[in-house]
Amino acid sequence: MGYELIKKVPSQLHTPLMSGSNAISGITIVGAILAVNTQESVFALVLGVLALVLATVNVVGGYLVTDRMLGMFKAKGARK
């Protein structure tokens, strides 16, 4: 089902959508850091660390995908 949704998005919108997704994950990282710093309970600490790890993986993956997509539009001689 998710594949069909992504397939229907025009290719010109993929990079802006990835940027928006990275921004949302960045907000999640800030919230996770705040949750880890409260240290009210072990559960909050574990949940905050888990959220921090997962959001970081999402941000890094999003940047890698965006970089790869932008690399597709470079001239062939300019690629690394």
C-alpha positions in Angstrom: 0.0 0.0 0.0 2.8 2.4 0.8 4.5 1.5 -2.5 1.4 2.6 -4.4 1.3 5.9 -2.5 5.0 6.7 -3.3 4.5 5.5 -6.9 1.8 8.1 -7.5 4.0 11.0 -6.3 5.6 12.9 -9.2 9.4 12.6 -9.2 9.9 16.3 -8.8 8.3 16.1 -5.3 10.4 13.2 -3.9 13.3 15.4 -2.7 11.1 18.0 -1.0 9.1 15.3 0.7 12.3 13.6 2.0 13.4 17.0 3.4 10.1 17.4 5.2 10.4 13.9 6.6 13.9 14.7 7.8 12.7 17.9 9.5 10.0 15.9 11.3 12.6 13.3 12.4 14.8 16.2 13.6 12.0 17.4 15.9 11.7 13.8 17.1 15.4 13.8 18.0 15.0 17.0 20.0 12.0 15.5 21.9 14.0 12.3 22.5 16.9 14.2 23.9 14.5 16.1 26.2 13.0 12.7 27.3 16.4 11.3 28.1 17.4 14.3 30.1 14.3 14.2 32.4 15.4 10.8 33.9 12.2 10.5 35.8 12.1 6.8 35.3 14.0 4.0 33.7 11.1 3.5 31.2 11.4 7.1 30.1 15.1 6.8 29.7 14.8 3.6 27.6 12.0 5.0 25.5 14.0 8.2 24.9 17.1 6.4 23.9 15.1 4.1 21.5 13.4 7.2 20.0 16.8 8.9 19.6 18.3 5.9 17.8 15.4 5.3 15.5 15.0 9.0 14.6 18.7 9.3 13.9 18.7 6.3 11.6 15.7 7.8 9.8 17.4 11.2 9.4 20.7 9.7 8.1 18.8 7.3 5.8 16.8 10.2 4.4 19.9 12.3 3.7 21.5 9.3 2.0 18.5 8.7 -0.2 18.2 12.5 -1.0 21.9 12.7 -1.9 21.6 9.6 -4.1 18.5 11.1 -5.9 20.2 14.5 -6.4 23.3 12.6 -7.8 21.0 11.2 -10.5 20.6 14.7 -11.9 24.3 15.6 -12.0 26.2 15.5 -15.3 28.0 12.2 -15.8 31.5 13.8 -15.7 30.7 15.4 -12.3 30.0 12.2 -10.5 32.4 10.9 -7.9 
